[in-house]
Amino acid sequence: MVTGPRASAGPESGACRRLVERLLDDPAAGAAAEALARFSAETLEDALKTLLPRGGELLPILLGLEDSHKKALRRVAKRIRYRLQSAGVPLPKQSLPPSPPAAAWRLTEAWASPIDGTGSRAFWLVAEGPYGQWLRLSVVLNDQVGILDAAGGPITKKRIAEEFQHLQTHGELRWISLSPDYTRGLIAEAVEVQRDEPPPKDFLRWQSFLVGLPISRPLILENLDPEGIRADPTLLDHSAELLAQPELAGWFLDPDVVLSAALEREEARASRLVLSDAQKADREASIVARTADERFTEAERNRWRRRLEETAHLFWQTERRREAALALAAAVALGDSERSPRYQPFCLAVVRRSLDVAAEVQAGKLKADAVRRLPRRPTRSGSQKS
């Protein structure tokens, strides 16, 4: 028989012990054990010591603590396991039980960054779980590969406020609030395009409550009517101006895919043929128009349309109403299969910028790796580069 010390005095110790006792009757105790992270390691260890007589019943909780992000909690589990094994209690290593069902967790808060030039967008998420537990996750979605990155874990409510303050006051990204349901829909979109590589472990662990119903209607349509946008052709005419916005600084095509067109344009500019300025302009316009038709395939048009719809909402939320209308006008045009990209000012502007970037790479003025438009895994802070 294993004996343990008497419980330490104090409200924290008592609350910790009561929570441990509740977890002992929970079939998902292993996953729910992270609720104990709100207590100090010393308080938790004292509580577990008083429950040593429960023997092998503590195993699911120990497994949960051993999988914790906090090193101190893993050490507590190791010490309690050693005490039990020293007393002859068999404690085989097992897999953790599944995380609590989706109903046990509720996404309460979601903030999103702008979409960068690779199609990636970071999300700062907060969820409330069982036993007063809180979870903070950073998730990065990419419209080419799906769930690009996920990290996070249990957190105290006080710490959530501190992290949110840091999020809002540091860095150049402008974060906007999104409803939990809409965010879960965006995550569902990312899951749909997930490639061969499985999602990150931290995403799989919480996937059951993070994935919602697919988006049925972009948020910007709650504020702007697409029919009204179509009725004003001047909006599409001025859509190229969007590239002047800081959030779109990295919006261009990968230099590799437009390199041949960029070289052709540079050759035309350097040609010794006696051509008028108008003829040179026509030749360059022809290269740009052809490249737009080649590169904005149906799949690319759909991708860029969604980027623009979401960016239009970001502009609306940050009090840039005209830019929101321009972004929606460009999105509506991309969704029109009858309108060729060569007749869409936004597409042409993207191609021109792309050719400029490719030419600078070719000339050695830019490093190719610095301007690749392939998705890149961000740092663990959830930040991303344009």
Long-range contacts (C-beta under 8 A, 24 or more apart in sequence): 1-53, 1-87, 2-52, 2-53, 2-55, 2-83, 2-84, 2-87, 2-89, 3-52, 3-53, 4-49, 4-50, 4-51, 4-52, 4-53, 5-46, 5-49, 5-50, 6-50, 7-46, 7-47, 7-50, 8-43, 8-46, 12-39, 12-40, 12-43, 13-43, 13-46, 13-47, 15-39, 16-43, 16-44, 16-46, 16-47, 17-47, 17-50, 17-51, 19-131, 20-44, 20-47, 20-48, 20-51, 20-61, 21-51, 22-131, 23-60, 23-61, 23-131, 24-51, 24-54, 24-57, 24-58, 24-61, 27-97, 28-97, 28-98, 28-99, 28-100, 28-101, 28-104, 29-60, 29-61, 29-64, 29-97, 30-60, 30-61, 30-63, 30-64, 30-67, 30-96, 30-97, 31-64, 31-96, 31-97, 31-98, 31-99, 31-100, 32-64, 32-100, 32-104, 32-129, 32-130, 32-131, 32-133, 33-60, 33-61, 33-63, 33-64, 33-65, 33-68, 34-64, 34-68, 34-133, 34-153, 34-154, 35-129, 35-130, 35-131, 35-132, 35-133, 35-154, 36-61, 36-65, 36-73, 37-68, 37-70, 37-73, 37-133, 37-153, 37-154, 37-155, 38-132, 38-133, 38-134, 38-154, 38-156, 41-70, 41-72, 41-73, 41-75, 41-76, 44-73, 44-76, 45-76, 45-79, 45-80, 48-76, 48-80, 49-80, 49-83, 52-80, 52-83, 52-84, 52-87, 55-84, 55-89, 56-84, 56-89, 56-90, 56-91, 58-84, 59-91, 59-94, 60-97, 62-91, 63-94, 63-96, 64-96, 67-96, 68-153, 68-154, 69-153, 69-154, 70-153, 70-154, 99-205, 99-206, 99-208, 100-129, 100-130, 101-208, 102-208, 102-209, 104-129, 104-130, 104-209, 105-129, 105-130, 105-135, 105-206, 105-208, 105-209, 106-180, 106-209, 107-180, 107-183, 107-184, 107-209, 107-210, 108-180, 109-177, 109-180, 110-177, 110-178, 110-179, 110-180, 110-182, 110-183, 111-164, 111-167, 111-175, 111-176, 111-177, 111-178, 112-175, 112-176, 112-178, 112-183, 112-186, 112-314, 113-173, 113-174, 113-175, 113-382, 113-383, 113-384, 114-173, 114-174, 114-247, 114-311, 114-314, 115-143, 115-247, 115-307, 115-310, 115-311, 116-250, 116-384, 116-385, 116-386, 117-248, 117-249, 117-250, 117-251, 117-252, 117-373, 117-386, 118-142, 118-144, 118-250, 118-373, 118-374, 118-375, 118-376, 119-143, 119-144, 119-303, 119-307, 119-375, 120-148, 120-375, 120-376, 120-378, 120-384, 121-310, 121-384, 122-173, 122-378, 122-382, 122-383, 122-384, 123-183, 123-186, 123-187, 123-382, 124-163, 124-164, 124-167, 124-175, 124-382, 125-152, 125-183, 125-210, 126-160, 127-206, 127-209, 134-160, 135-206, 136-160, 136-163, 137-202, 137-206, 137-210, 138-380, 138-381, 138-382, 139-187, 139-203, 139-210, 139-382, 140-377, 140-378, 140-382, 140-384, 141-186, 141-187, 141-189, 141-190, 142-190, 142-375, 143-189, 143-190, 143-193, 143-303, 143-306, 143-307, 144-193, 144-303, 144-374, 144-375, 145-193, 145-194, 145-195, 145-197, 145-375, 146-190, 146-191, 146-192, 146-193, 146-194, 146-195, 146-199, 147-187, 147-190, 147-191, 147-194, 147-199, 147-200, 147-203, 148-375, 148-377, 148-378, 149-200, 149-377, 149-378, 149-382, 150-199, 150-200, 150-201, 150-202, 150-203, 150-206, 151-200, 151-202, 151-380, 151-382, 152-202, 153-202, 171-383, 172-246, 173-383, 173-384, 174-247, 174-314, 174-318, 176-313, 176-314, 176-317, 176-318, 177-317, 178-219, 181-212, 181-213, 182-215, 182-219, 183-212, 184-210, 184-211, 184-212, 184-213, 185-212, 185-213, 185-214, 185-215, 185-216, 186-215, 186-310, 187-211, 187-212, 188-212, 188-213, 188-214, 188-215, 189-214, 189-215, 189-306, 218-306, 218-309, 218-310, 218-312, 218-313, 219-310, 219-313, 220-309, 220-310, 220-312, 220-313, 220-316, 220-324, 220-327, 220-328, 223-313, 223-316, 223-324, 224-312, 224-316, 224-324, 224-325, 224-328, 226-328, 226-332, 229-325, 229-328, 229-329, 229-332, 230-329, 230-332, 232-329, 235-325, 235-326, 235-328, 235-329, 236-329, 236-330, 236-332, 236-333, 236-344, 236-345, 236-346, 237-345, 238-326, 238-345, 239-326, 239-327, 239-329, 239-330, 239-333, 239-344, 239-345, 239-346, 239-349, 240-345, 240-346, 240-348, 240-349, 241-323, 241-326, 242-323, 242-326, 242-327, 242-330, 242-346, 242-349, 243-349, 243-350, 243-353, 245-315, 245-320, 245-323, 247-311, 247-314, 248-311, 249-386, 250-385, 250-386, 251-307, 251-350, 251-353, 252-350, 252-353, 252-354, 252-357, 252-371, 252-373, 253-295, 253-350, 253-351, 253-354, 253-373, 254-354, 254-372, 254-373, 254-374, 255-354, 255-357, 255-358, 255-361, 255-368, 255-371, 255-372, 255-373, 256-358, 256-368, 256-372, 257-295, 258-291, 258-295, 258-351, 258-354, 258-355, 258-358, 259-358, 259-361, 259-362, 261-287, 261-288, 261-290, 261-291, 261-351, 261-355, 261-358, 262-354, 262-355, 262-356, 262-358, 262-359, 262-362, 263-359, 263-362, 265-355, 265-359, 266-359, 266-362, 287-355, 288-348, 288-351, 288-352, 288-355, 289-342, 289-348, 290-342, 291-351, 291-354, 291-355, 292-341, 292-342, 292-344, 292-347, 292-348, 292-350, 292-351, 293-340, 293-341, 293-342, 295-341, 295-351, 295-354, 296-334, 296-341, 296-347, 298-337, 301-334, 301-335, 301-341, 302-334, 302-335, 304-334, 304-350, 305-331, 305-334, 305-335, 306-331, 308-334, 308-346
